[in-house]
Amino acid sequence: MKSFLVSLFLLLSIIIKSQTYNGLNVSLLSVINPNTSTLITPVGNKYSGCWAWHQANKNKEYAISGASNGTYFIDITNPTTPSVSAFVPGRAASSWREIKNYKNYCYIACDDAKPNVFQIVDMQYLPDSVHVINSSNTYFERGHTLWVDSNLLYVGGITFSASTSPMAIFSLATPSAPVLLKTLDTDIPSSVIGYVHDMYARHDTIYASSGDYGLHVLQYNATTNSLTVIGSYKNYPNAGYSHSSSLTQNGKYLLFCDEVPSSLPIHMVDVQNPANLQPLQSFYPQPQTTPHNPYIIGNNFAVVSCYQDGIYIFDISQPQNIKLAGYFDTYPQGGANTGTYTGSAYNGNWSGYPWLPSGVLIANDMQNGVFMLNASSAYTTTVKSPVNAVGLASQQTQLPQLFLFPNPANNFISLHFNSTETCVLEIKNLLGETVFNKKFQGPLSEYINLSGFANGVYVVTLTTSKGNVAKKLQVNH
C-alpha cells in the first residue's frame, strides 16, 4: 500500500511541477500536494504552517507540513522526488496547524475551536513510521503558535481546558512530557499584553509579537521563574497587527511583519538596547504584498513568506540598505505576477523553512502544496536589487488608534476610535464577505454583539477621509 501511495504522490508532483512559476534566483526542485481530503477549511485552505527535521543518524531530511486534516512527514532526502513517510491525523478542517521540534520530538498545535488537542510525535522511527505519544488536551487544548529555544517550549495564544493565557512556557527537560513553568498573565497584566500571536525566543530574551498590543521584548528569569517587560515598539509608521519576527545570529537586528491590514511593509529594527528599539528600514517586497512569516539565516539573509507573492529572500547584510536577492511565487493564481490580488489577500504562501543542512528551502502554500526549492543562487549572486523601501522621513498621516477588546472575543467586542469626522466601520470574514457595516459621525464608542458570528478570524476596518485602520479579530464562542 505504501509503495502505491508513494507512486501516486510522485505522479502528482510531476504533474504539478509542469506548471510554470515565476521566480528570481530560486528554482523549483519539486512540489507535492498530498492532502486530498475533502475536510479543507471554509475558505479553501489545505495547508498552513511547516517545519523540517534533519535525522542525523540516518542523514535524512524531512519536510513537516501542517494541513487541514493533520500533519504530513515528507522524506525530501532526494528533494526532486519527495515521498510521504507518515501522516498523523488532527482536528478536521483546521485553518491553523503549527509545528516545532526538539531533538526527535515533534510538537503540533492547532488553534481551531474545541474540541482540539496538542500532539507530541516521536520521529526517531522515520522513514518507516512515527509514534504519536500524546494527542489530547492534557497539556493544553489550543495554541496559535509554537517556538522552541534550548529545552523550553513557548506557546502563544494558549487555551487550557478551563482558562486562557497570552503565552505559556513549558520545560522540555523530558521531551515526551512537557512541564508547565509559567503563564505570562501571572506576571504581566492583560492591559499591557493581552495576547501573544507569535514569539521568537533566544536564551532569556523573548520577542513577543502581540497583535494589537504591539511588539514587546520580554526577559525570562529561570531562577525566579518570572517574566518582565524590558522593551516595546509601538505606534511606528505603518504600524499594524504585530504578527511575527526573526532575529539575526548576532542578536543585533530584528526583522518583523505586521499582518493586518493587508499590504503593510516589512520592518527592520535595531534591538541592541531593548529599552530603546531603533528603526532601520521599512520596505515592501511588492507594493501590495502582504508579508506573513520571516526567517533569518545568520546575519546576511532573510526569507519571508508573502502570501499571494510566494517566498522572498532578502540580503540584510547591511540592515539599513536591504536588497532583494530572490523570490519564488508559489501562488500563480494571483498577486504581483498577474497584476491582480484576486480573492483574499491572505491566500498563498503561509510559511517556509530555510535551515536544512542541504540548503533546500521549503515553502508551504495554503492552496498549492509543499514546495522544495533551490535558493543557492539567491544566496550567492553578487548583484542585488534595491527593495521598495519606505523612507523613515516620509511617514504616512497617523490616524488615531482603534481600540478593540477583548480579542479573542466571545459574546461581544467594544470598539473605541477618537475621530471628529465621518467614518465607516466594516467587519469582514476571510471570504471577504461583510458581516457588519455601520457609519459613524465623530468619536466612536460601540459595543457589537457577536452571537451571530461564526467562530473564526475577521478583519475589522475603519475607513476615514484620511485613510483607514484595521485590526484582526478572532471570535471563539
C-alpha positions in Angstrom: 0.0 0.0 0.0 2.8 2.4 0.9 4.5 1.9 -2.5 1.3 2.7 -4.2 0.9 5.9 -2.3 4.5 6.9 -3.0 3.9 6.3 -6.7 0.7 8.4 -6.6 2.4 11.3 -4.8 5.4 11.2 -7.2 2.9 11.3 -10.2 1.1 14.3 -8.6 4.4 16.0 -8.1 5.4 15.6 -11.7 2.1 16.9 -12.9 2.2 19.9 -10.6 5.8 20.6 -11.4 5.0 21.0 -15.0 3.1 24.2 -14.1 5.1 27.5 -14.7 6.0 29.5 -11.6 7.6 32.9 -11.6 10.9 33.3 -9.8 14.2 35.1 -9.4 17.4 33.3 -8.4 15.2 30.5 -6.9 14.3 27.3 -8.8 11.8 24.6 -8.3 13.1 21.1 -7.3 9.6 19.6 -6.7 6.2 20.2 -5.3 3.9 17.7 -3.5 0.3 18.0 -2.8 -0.7 15.0 -0.6 -3.8 16.5 1.0 -6.6 15.0 -1.0 -9.1 15.3 1.9 -12.4 17.0 1.4 -12.0 18.3 5.0 -10.5 21.6 4.0 -11.2 24.9 5.6 -14.3 27.0 4.8 -12.1 29.4 2.8 -10.4 26.5 0.8 -7.1 26.3 2.6 -5.4 22.9 2.5 -2.1 23.7 4.3 -0.8 26.0 7.0 2.5 26.0 9.0 5.5 23.9 8.2 8.8 22.9 9.7 11.6 20.4 8.9 13.9 17.9 10.6 17.3 16.5 9.8 17.7 12.9 11.0 21.4 13.0 11.7 21.9 9.3 12.5 20.4 8.3 9.1 21.4 11.5 7.2 17.9 12.1 6.0 15.8 15.2 5.7 12.1 15.7 6.2 9.6 18.5 5.5 6.8 18.5 8.1 3.7 20.1 6.6 0.6 21.1 8.7 -2.5 20.5 6.7 -6.3 20.9 7.2 -6.6 17.2 8.1 -3.4 16.6 10.0 0.4 16.6 9.6 2.5 15.1 6.8 6.0 13.9 7.3 7.7 14.0 3.9 11.0 12.5 3.0 12.9 15.0 0.9 16.4 13.5 1.2 16.2 13.4 -2.6 14.4 16.8 -3.0 13.4 16.1 -6.6 11.4 13.0 -5.6 9.7 13.7 -2.3 7.5 11.0 -0.7 5.2 10.9 2.3 6.7 8.7 5.1 3.9 9.2 7.6 0.7 11.1 8.3 -0.8 12.0 11.7 -4.5 12.9 11.6 -5.5 16.0 13.5 -8.6 18.2 14.0 -10.6 18.2 10.8 -10.9 21.3 8.6 -8.2 23.1 10.5 -7.2 26.6 9.5 -4.1 26.6 11.7 -1.5 24.0 12.4 1.9 25.0 13.8 4.9 22.7 14.2 8.2 22.8 16.0 10.6 20.1 17.1 13.1 19.4 19.9 15.5 16.5 19.3 13.5 13.8 17.7 10.2 15.0 19.1 7.7 17.0 17.0 5.2 19.3 18.7 2.0 20.2 16.9 -0.6 22.8 18.0 -3.9 23.8 16.4 -5.9 27.0 17.1 -9.3 26.0 15.8 -12.4 25.8 18.1 -12.9 23.0 20.5 -12.6 20.0 20.6 -8.9 20.2 19.9 -5.7 18.5 21.0 -1.9 19.1 21.4 0.2 16.4 19.8 3.6 15.1 20.5 5.2 12.8 17.9 8.3 10.7 18.2 10.1 10.9 14.8 13.0 8.6 15.5 11.5 5.7 13.6 11.3 7.6 10.3 11.3 7.0 7.4 9.3 3.9 8.3 6.8 5.4 10.8 6.2 7.9 13.6 4.8 7.2 17.0 2.2 9.5 18.5 2.8 9.7 22.2 0.3 12.4 23.0 -2.9 13.6 21.3 -5.0 15.1 24.0 -5.8 18.3 25.8 -3.8 17.2 28.9 -1.2 19.9 28.5 -3.4 22.4 26.6 -6.2 22.3 24.0 -5.4 25.1 21.7 -2.3 27.2 20.7 -1.8 29.7 18.0 1.9 29.4 17.6 4.9 27.5 19.0 8.6 28.2 19.5 11.4 26.1 20.9 14.6 27.5 22.3 17.0 25.2 24.1 14.7 23.0 26.2 11.9 25.5 26.5 8.6 25.3 24.6 6.8 28.6 24.1 3.1 28.6 23.2 1.3 31.8 22.0 -2.4 32.4 22.4 -2.8 29.3 24.6 -6.1 27.8 25.7 -6.2 25.3 28.5 -9.3 23.2 29.3 -10.7 25.9 31.6 -8.6 29.0 31.1 -6.5 31.0 28.6 -3.3 32.9 28.6 -1.4 35.2 26.2 1.6 32.9 26.3 2.9 29.9 28.3 6.4 28.4 28.8 6.9 24.6 29.2 10.1 22.8 30.2 11.2 20.1 27.7 13.7 18.5 30.2 11.7 15.4 29.5 10.8 16.0 25.8 8.0 13.4 25.8 6.3 15.0 28.8 6.4 18.9 28.9 6.0 20.6 32.3 4.2 24.0 32.5 6.6 26.5 34.1 4.9 29.9 33.6 1.9 31.7 32.0 2.6 35.3 31.0 -0.6 36.7 32.7 0.7 35.8 36.2 3.4 38.4 35.8 2.3 40.9 33.2 -1.3 42.4 33.2 -3.5 41.9 30.3 -3.8 45.7 29.8 -0.1 45.6 28.8 0.0 42.4 26.8 -3.4 40.8 26.4 -2.4 38.4 23.6 0.8 37.0 22.1 0.3 35.9 18.5 3.9 34.6 18.0 7.2 34.8 19.7 10.9 34.5 18.9 13.0 33.5 21.9 16.7 33.2 22.4 18.3 32.5 25.7 16.4 34.6 28.3 15.0 37.2 25.8 11.6 36.8 24.1 10.4 39.0 21.2 6.6 38.8 21.6 4.6 39.8 18.6 1.5 40.8 20.5 -1.1 41.7 17.8 -2.9 44.9 18.6 -0.7 45.3 21.8 2.5 45.8 19.6 5.9 44.2 19.7 7.3 43.6 23.2 10.7 42.4 24.5 10.4 40.1 27.5 13.0 38.6 29.8 12.5 35.3 31.4 14.4 34.6 34.6 14.6 30.8 35.0 15.9 31.1 38.6 12.8 33.0 39.8 10.6 31.7 37.1 9.4 35.2 36.2 8.8 37.3 33.2 9.3 41.1 32.8 8.9 43.6 30.0 12.2 45.2 29.1 11.2 47.0 26.0 8.4 47.6 23.4 7.9 49.0 19.9 4.5 50.5 19.1 2.9 53.4 17.1 5.6 53.4 14.4 4.8 54.5 10.9 2.6 51.9 9.0 2.0 50.0 12.3 -0.5 47.1 12.1 -1.2 43.8 13.8 2.2 42.7 15.2 2.4 39.2 13.7 5.9 37.5 13.8 9.6 38.2 13.9 13.1 36.7 13.5 16.5 37.7 15.0 19.9 37.9 13.4 22.5 35.4 14.7 24.5 38.2 16.3 21.4 39.3 18.2 21.6 42.9 16.9 18.7 43.2 14.5 15.1 42.0 14.4 13.0 41.7 11.2 9.3 41.6 11.8 6.0 41.5 9.9 2.6 43.1 10.5 -0.3 41.1 9.0 -3.4 43.3 9.2 -4.4 45.4 7.3 -3.0 43.9 4.2 -0.1 45.3 2.2 2.0 46.7 5.1 5.8 46.9 4.9 8.3 44.6 6.5 10.3 46.3 9.3 14.0 46.0 10.4 14.8 47.4 13.8 18.0 47.6 16.0 17.3 45.7 19.2 20.8 46.1 20.9 19.2 48.3 23.5 15.8 46.6 24.3 14.6 49.7 26.2 15.1 51.8 23.0 14.5 49.9 19.8 15.5 51.9 16.8 14.0 51.7 13.3 16.5 51.0 10.5 14.4 50.3 7.3 10.9 49.5 6.2 10.3 48.0 2.8 7.8 46.3 0.5 8.5 43.1 -1.5 5.9 44.3 -3.9 3.6 47.4 -3.5 0.6 45.3 -2.5 2.3 42.3 -0.9 1.1 41.1 2.5 4.1 39.6 4.4 3.4 36.8 6.9 6.3 34.9 8.5 10.1 35.9 8.4 13.1 33.6 8.9 16.7 34.9 9.2 19.7 32.9 8.1 22.8 34.0 10.0 23.4 37.8 9.7 23.1 38.1 5.9 19.8 36.7 4.6 16.1 36.8 5.5 13.4 34.6 4.0 9.9 35.9 4.2 6.6 34.2 3.3 4.5 36.7 1.4 1.0 35.2 0.9 0.0 35.8 -2.8 3.5 36.7 -3.8 5.2 33.5 -2.6 8.5 33.4 -0.7 11.1 36.2 -0.9 14.8 36.3 0.0 16.5 39.5 1.1 20.1 40.4 1.6 20.2 42.0 5.0 23.9 42.2 5.4 23.5 46.0 5.5 20.4 46.3 7.7 19.8 49.9 6.6 20.2 49.1 2.9 18.3 45.8 2.4 18.2 44.4 -1.1 16.1 41.8 -2.9 18.1 38.6 -3.5 15.5 36.3 -5.0 11.9 35.0 -4.8 9.7 32.1 -5.9 6.0 32.6 -6.4 4.1 29.5 -5.1 0.7 31.1 -5.8 0.4 31.8 -9.6 -3.4 32.3 -9.2 -2.9 35.9 -8.2 -0.5 38.6 -6.8 2.1 40.8 -8.5 2.8 38.2 -11.2 -0.8 38.6 -12.5 -1.3 42.3 -11.5 -4.4 41.3 -9.6 -4.7 40.2 -6.0 -7.7 38.0 -6.5 -9.8 36.7 -3.6 -8.5 37.0 -0.1 -5.2 38.9 0.4 -4.3 36.1 2.8 -4.2 33.2 0.2 -1.0 31.7 -0.9 2.3 31.1 1.0 1.9 30.5 4.7 5.4 29.7 5.8 8.9 28.4 5.0 11.9 26.6 6.4 15.4 27.6 5.3 17.8 25.9 7.7 18.2 22.3 6.5 21.9 21.2 6.1 21.3 20.5 2.4 20.2 24.1 1.9 16.8 23.0 0.4 14.2 25.7 1.1 10.7 24.5 2.0 7.7 26.6 1.3 4.1 25.7 2.3 1.4 27.2 0.1 -2.1 27.0 1.6 -3.7 26.1 -1.8 -0.9 24.5 -3.8 1.1 22.2 -1.6 4.6 21.8 -0.3 7.4 23.2 -2.4 11.1 22.2 -2.4 13.2 25.0 -3.7 16.9 25.6 -4.7 17.8 29.1 -3.4 21.6 28.8 -3.8 21.7 31.5 -6.5 19.9 33.9 -4.3 22.5 33.4 -1.5 25.5 33.7 -3.9 24.5 36.3 -6.6 26.7 39.3 -6.1 24.3 41.9 -7.7 21.3 42.5 -5.6 18.2 44.6 -6.5 17.0 47.5 -4.3 13.8 46.8 -2.4 10.7 49.1 -2.4 11.9 51.0 0.7 9.6 53.2 2.8 11.6 56.2 3.8 11.6 56.8 7.5 11.4 60.5 6.9 8.3 60.3 4.7 5.7 58.9 7.0 2.0 58.5 6.4 -0.5 60.6 8.3 -1.0 59.0 11.6 -4.6 58.2 12.4 -6.0 57.8 15.9 -5.6 54.2 17.3 -8.6 51.9 17.0 -9.1 50.2 20.4 -10.8 46.8 20.2 -11.3 44.4 23.1 -11.5 41.7 24.2 -9.6 39.9 21.4 -10.0 36.9 21.1 -13.7 37.7 21.8 -16.7 35.6 22.8 -20.0 37.3 23.1 -19.2 40.9 22.3 -16.5 43.4 21.4 -16.0 47.0 22.5 -14.7 49.5 19.9 -13.3 53.0 20.5 -11.9 55.5 18.0 -11.3 59.1 18.7 -12.3 60.9 15.5 -14.0 64.2 14.6 -15.2 63.2 11.1 -17.4 60.6 9.4 -16.1 57.1 9.4 -17.3 53.7 8.2 -16.8 50.5 10.3 -16.8 47.2 8.4 -16.2 43.7 9.7 -15.4 41.0 7.0 -14.7 37.3 7.3 -11.8 35.7 5.5 -14.0 35.1 2.4 -14.2 38.9 2.1 -17.9 38.9 3.0 -19.1 41.9 5.0 -20.8 40.7 8.2 -21.2 44.2 9.8 -21.3 47.7 8.4 -22.1 51.0 10.1 -21.4 54.7 9.5 -20.4 56.9 12.4 -20.0 60.7 12.9 -17.4 61.9 15.4 -16.0 59.7 18.2 -16.9 56.1 18.0 -17.7 54.1 21.1 -19.6 50.9 20.2 -20.5 47.5 21.6 -21.1 44.8 19.0 -22.9 41.6 19.7 -21.0 38.6 18.3 -23.7 36.0 18.9 -24.4 35.7 15.2 -20.8 35.5 14.2 -19.3 32.1 13.4 -16.0 31.1 15.1 -13.0 32.3 13.1 -10.9 35.3 12.1 -12.4 38.6 10.9 -10.8 41.8 9.7 -12.2 45.0 11.4 -11.6 48.1 9.2 -12.4 51.7 10.0 -12.3 54.0 6.9 -11.9 57.8 7.1 -11.1 60.5 4.6 -7.5 60.4 5.8 -7.1 56.7 5.4 -8.1 53.5 7.2 -7.0 51.4 10.2 -7.7 47.7 10.5 -7.3 45.0 13.1 -7.6 41.3 13.1 -10.4 39.9 15.4 -10.7 36.3 16.4 -14.1 35.0 17.6 -14.3 31.9 19.8 -17.7 31.0 21.2 
